[in-house]
Amino acid sequence: MPVKNRLTELHPEITGWRRELHQHPELLYDTGRTSAFVAERLRAFGCDEVVEGIGRTGVVGLIRGRSDSKGYVVGLRADMDALPIIEETGLDYASLTPGKMHACGHDGHTAMLLGAARYLAETRNFDGAVAVIFQPAEEGGAGGKAMVDDGMLERFSIREVYGMHNEPGLPVGAFAIRPGNFFAAMDTFEIELVGKGGHAAMPQNTVDTVLMASNAVVALQSIVSRNANPVKELVVSVTSFRSESEAFNVIPERVTLRGTLRCFDPVLRAQAEQRVHSVVGHIAQAYGGRAEIDYRVGYPAMVNDEVETTYAIEAASRVSGSVGKADLTMGGEDFAFMLQACKGAYIQIGNGPSAKLHHPAYDFNDEIIPFGVSYWAELVEMRMPVG
């Protein structure tokens, strides 16, 4: 089945919502304006329940179908938060808040799910109930975990949960998905190497933290090349190297390294964490210094359930003639917390030839709105048919 006619009619209005949200980006859990925007519209659509404040600033709307003989609830999730990026699109609806920007398309995700909520509340052509989930703090704040920990799944008796994200480079109207591992687990680390500072002309009187840190950066790569099974995916990246001194003739007392570790296998993840401590600690000791390591376990790997992935493929196929297999990615996605707690699947929708995600020139492509909203509607009507 192609894009639904009613959703084509709603396209201009949904586009207007999206651009309004784009002009007013909010970060992490500070989504008060966005959450209120969502809740106001869900109530206007006639949702049976609208609950705010789940996971701090999340919003959930419940829409009951024509009957509830199956007693089944399907959850649909969109993320709401923006990024701390200075926008460079030059659009007439560009961000009005300096230093904040919807550079990942969450404005579009929110607008599409609002469009689906309006359609589903109008038609109610399903047997069961739909929970439309609007989540804060996807960009590093673990908002998905906050909503799960707040009892969202149990409160609304959600049995399956689905997510969707736009993908630049994938053609407009196309979808991509994969069963099993999809997005990697994501940890971060901050390492402070402490030595003895001094004059650069007299290094014999110092414990050189720059040399210590340089060796640590190189050695951390050995975790991937020599400690991990080469057929398993693992990335260790040091992304920041800072010292307390910017002088040409000073060896600093302290150097700070920051970075990230990504993988899929939980055993490998734990082993790699241990190796970060071991490798850096021994290097610091060998040079006569010490290492202070703050290792933070972040998002888990996002794993699509096999059966629910087939449902997502079928729904997308009814909307689009192009449903391909998505690439495995080492990026992180906190929808993983919902999939840990409930069966479901996550799909990508093509954003066309746009700038990449998290780029200051990125913009969500409004032409994909009818495809995304139709996917949500098809998925609900397919999973909970009337009769």
C-alpha positions in Angstrom: 0.0 0.0 0.0 1.5 3.4 -0.9 1.5 6.6 1.2 -1.9 7.2 2.7 -3.9 9.9 1.1 -5.0 11.4 4.4 -1.3 11.8 5.4 -0.5 13.5 2.1 -3.3 16.0 3.0 -1.7 16.6 6.4 1.8 17.0 4.9 1.8 20.9 4.9 0.6 21.0 8.5 3.1 18.5 9.8 5.8 20.4 7.9 4.7 23.5 9.8 5.1 21.7 13.1 8.5 20.5 12.1 9.8 23.9 11.2 8.3 25.4 14.4 10.2 22.8 16.4 13.3 23.5 14.4 13.3 27.2 15.3 13.1 26.3 19.0 15.7 23.6 19.8 16.2 22.4 23.3 18.9 20.2 24.8 18.8 16.9 26.8 16.1 17.1 29.4 15.5 20.8 29.1 12.6 20.2 26.6 9.9 22.1 28.4 8.7 24.1 25.3 8.9 21.0 23.0 7.1 18.7 25.5 4.3 21.3 26.0 4.0 21.6 22.2 3.6 17.8 21.9 1.2 17.4 24.8 -1.0 20.3 23.6 -1.4 18.7 20.2 -2.0 15.2 21.5 -4.9 16.5 23.6 -6.3 18.4 20.7 -6.2 15.2 18.6 -8.3 13.4 21.2 -5.8 11.0 22.6 -7.4 9.0 25.4 -4.6 9.7 27.8 -1.7 12.2 27.7 0.9 11.9 30.4 3.7 14.4 30.9 6.8 14.2 33.0 7.8 10.6 32.3 11.5 10.3 32.4 11.6 13.9 33.7 10.3 15.6 30.5 9.0 12.8 28.3 5.4 12.7 27.0 3.3 9.6 26.3 -0.1 9.7 24.5 -2.4 6.6 24.5 -4.8 6.1 21.7 -7.3 3.2 21.9 -8.6 1.5 18.8 -12.1 0.7 17.7 -12.1 -2.1 20.2 -9.7 -3.5 22.7 -10.5 -7.2 22.4 -6.8 -8.2 22.0 -5.7 -6.0 24.9 -2.4 -5.3 23.1 -0.4 -2.1 23.2 2.2 -1.1 20.6 4.7 1.7 21.4 6.0 4.1 18.8 9.0 6.3 19.9 10.4 9.6 18.7 13.2 11.7 20.2 12.8 15.4 20.9 16.1 16.9 21.9 18.6 19.0 19.8 22.4 19.5 19.8 24.8 22.2 21.1 25.7 23.2 17.5 25.7 26.6 15.8 23.4 26.3 12.8 24.8 27.1 9.3 21.8 26.3 7.1 20.8 29.9 6.3 17.1 28.7 6.3 14.3 31.1 7.0 13.2 28.8 9.8 16.7 28.3 11.3 17.3 28.1 15.0 16.4 31.2 17.0 18.6 30.0 19.9 22.3 30.6 19.3 24.4 27.5 19.9 21.5 25.1 19.7 20.3 23.3 16.6 18.2 20.3 15.5 21.2 18.8 13.6 20.0 15.2 13.9 16.4 15.5 12.7 14.6 15.0 16.0 12.4 17.8 15.0 11.3 15.7 12.1 10.9 12.6 14.1 8.7 14.4 16.6 6.6 16.0 13.9 6.1 12.6 12.0 4.9 10.9 15.2 2.6 13.7 15.9 1.2 13.3 12.4 0.7 9.6 13.0 -1.0 10.3 16.4 -3.5 12.6 14.7 -4.2 10.0 11.9 -4.6 7.1 14.4 -6.8 9.2 16.7 -9.0 10.1 13.8 -9.4 6.7 12.2 -8.8 4.2 15.1 -8.6 1.5 12.5 -7.0 -1.0 14.8 -7.9 -3.4 17.7 -5.8 -2.6 20.8 -4.0 0.6 21.8 -1.0 2.7 20.7 1.4 4.5 23.0 3.1 7.4 21.2 6.3 8.1 23.1 8.1 11.4 22.9 11.5 11.0 24.5 14.0 13.7 25.8 17.8 13.4 26.1 18.7 10.9 23.3 21.9 12.9 22.6 24.0 11.6 25.5 21.5 11.9 28.3 20.0 8.4 28.3 16.4 9.6 28.1 15.3 6.2 26.9 16.6 4.7 30.1 14.9 7.4 32.2 11.5 6.7 30.7 12.0 2.9 31.1 13.1 3.4 34.7 10.1 5.6 35.3 7.9 2.6 34.7 6.6 3.7 31.2 6.4 0.2 29.7 4.5 -1.2 32.7 2.2 1.8 33.1 1.0 1.6 29.5 1.3 -2.2 29.2 3.5 -1.8 26.1 4.1 -5.2 24.5 6.2 -4.1 21.4 8.1 -0.8 20.9 9.4 0.6 17.6 11.8 3.5 16.7 12.7 5.3 13.5 15.5 7.6 12.5 16.3 9.5 9.3 19.4 8.6 7.4 21.2 11.0 5.1 22.3 9.5 1.8 19.4 6.9 1.8 17.0 7.9 -0.9 13.7 9.7 -0.1 11.0 7.1 0.4 13.5 4.3 1.1 13.9 2.4 4.4 16.7 0.3 5.8 16.8 -2.1 8.8 18.7 -5.1 10.0 17.9 -7.9 12.6 20.1 -8.4 15.6 23.0 -6.1 16.3 22.5 -2.6 14.8 24.1 0.2 16.9 27.1 -0.4 19.2 27.4 -0.1 22.9 29.0 3.2 23.8 31.3 3.9 26.8 33.4 7.0 27.5 36.6 7.5 29.5 38.6 10.4 30.9 42.2 9.7 31.9 44.3 12.1 33.9 48.0 11.3 33.9 49.9 12.9 36.7 53.6 13.4 36.8 56.1 16.1 37.8 56.1 19.3 35.9 59.2 21.4 35.1 61.3 23.3 32.6 61.4 21.7 29.1 65.2 22.4 29.0 65.7 20.1 32.0 63.5 17.0 31.4 65.6 14.9 33.7 64.0 16.8 36.6 60.5 16.0 35.5 58.1 13.1 35.2 57.0 13.9 31.6 53.2 13.6 31.3 53.2 14.5 27.6 55.5 11.5 26.8 53.4 9.3 29.2 50.2 10.3 27.5 51.6 9.9 24.0 52.5 6.3 24.8 49.1 5.8 26.4 47.3 6.9 23.2 49.4 4.5 21.1 49.0 1.6 23.5 45.3 2.0 23.8 45.1 1.1 20.1 46.6 -2.3 21.0 43.3 -3.2 22.7 41.7 -3.4 19.3 44.7 -4.8 17.4 46.0 -7.3 19.9 43.4 -8.0 22.6 40.2 -8.3 20.7 39.0 -11.2 18.5 39.6 -9.8 15.0 36.2 -11.0 13.8 34.4 -9.0 16.5 33.8 -5.2 16.1 35.6 -2.9 18.6 36.6 0.7 18.4 38.8 2.6 20.9 39.3 6.2 20.1 41.1 8.9 22.0 39.4 12.1 20.9 41.0 14.8 23.2 44.5 15.4 24.5 44.8 18.4 26.8 47.5 19.7 29.2 47.3 22.4 31.9 50.1 24.4 30.2 50.2 26.0 26.7 53.8 27.3 27.1 56.5 26.1 24.8 59.1 25.6 27.6 57.0 23.9 30.3 56.4 20.1 30.8 53.0 20.0 32.5 52.2 18.4 35.8 49.0 16.8 34.3 47.6 15.7 30.9 44.0 14.7 30.3 42.9 12.2 27.7 39.3 11.7 26.7 37.8 9.1 24.4 35.2 6.5 23.6 34.9 2.7 23.3 32.4 1.0 21.1 31.5 -2.7 20.6 28.6 -5.1 20.5 29.7 -8.1 22.5 29.2 -7.6 26.3 32.1 -9.9 27.2 34.5 -8.1 24.9 33.1 -4.8 26.3 34.1 -5.8 29.9 37.5 -7.1 28.8 38.2 -3.9 26.9 37.3 -1.8 29.9 39.7 -3.8 32.0 42.4 -3.3 29.4 42.0 0.5 29.4 42.7 0.5 33.2 45.6 -2.0 32.9 47.4 -0.5 29.9 47.2 3.1 31.0 48.0 2.3 34.7 51.1 0.3 33.8 52.4 3.0 31.4 52.0 5.7 34.0 53.8 3.5 36.6 56.6 2.7 34.1 57.3 6.5 33.7 57.1 7.2 37.4 53.7 8.8 37.3 50.1 7.8 38.1 46.9 7.5 36.2 43.4 8.6 37.4 40.8 6.9 35.2 37.1 7.8 35.1 35.5 5.1 32.9 31.8 5.6 32.3 29.6 2.7 31.0 27.1 4.3 28.6 24.4 3.1 26.2 24.2 -0.7 25.6 24.2 -2.2 22.1 21.0 -1.7 20.3 19.7 -5.1 19.1 16.6 -5.5 16.9 14.4 -8.5 17.7 14.2 -10.9 14.8 10.4 -11.3 14.6 9.6 -7.6 15.2 12.1 -6.7 12.5 10.1 -8.8 10.0 7.0 -6.8 11.1 8.8 -3.5 10.5 10.0 -4.7 7.0 6.5 -5.7 6.1 5.0 -2.3 7.1 7.8 -0.4 5.3 7.3 -2.5 2.2 3.6 -1.6 2.1 4.7 2.1 2.1 7.8 1.9 -0.1 9.2 -0.2 -2.9 12.7 0.2 -1.3 13.4 -1.6 1.9 17.1 -2.6 2.2 19.5 -4.0 4.8 21.0 -1.3 6.9 24.7 -1.2 7.7 26.0 -2.2 11.1 27.1 1.0 12.8 29.5 1.8 15.7 27.3 4.8 16.6 25.3 4.7 19.8 21.5 5.0 20.1 19.6 5.0 23.4 16.6 3.3 22.0 18.7 0.4 23.1 17.4 0.8 26.6 13.8 0.3 25.4 14.7 -2.7 23.3 16.5 -4.2 26.4 13.2 -4.0 28.3 10.7 -4.8 25.5 10.8 -6.6 22.2 10.7 -4.3 19.1 12.7 -2.9 16.2 14.3 0.3 14.9 14.3 1.4 11.3 16.0 4.0 9.2 14.2 6.3 6.7 16.0 8.0 3.8 16.6 11.7 4.2 18.0 12.0 0.6 21.3 13.7 -0.3 21.5 16.0 2.7 24.4 17.0 5.0 25.3 14.3 7.5 23.8 14.0 10.9 25.3 16.4 13.6 26.6 18.7 10.8 25.8 22.4 11.1 24.5 22.4 7.6 22.1 19.5 8.2 18.4 19.8 7.7 15.6 17.3 8.0 14.0 16.7 4.6 10.3 17.5 4.8 9.6 15.4 1.7 10.0 12.2 3.7 7.2 13.1 6.1 4.4 11.3 4.3 6.5 8.1 4.1 7.5 8.2 7.8 3.9 8.9 9.0 2.5 6.2 6.7 5.0 3.7 8.1 3.8 4.3 11.6 0.2 4.0 10.6 0.8 0.8 8.6 2.7 -0.8 11.4 -0.1 -0.2 13.9 -2.9 -1.3 11.6 -0.9 -4.4 10.5 0.0 -5.4 14.0 -3.4 -4.9 15.5 -6.0 -5.5 12.7 -9.6 -4.9 13.4 -11.8 -8.1 13.5 
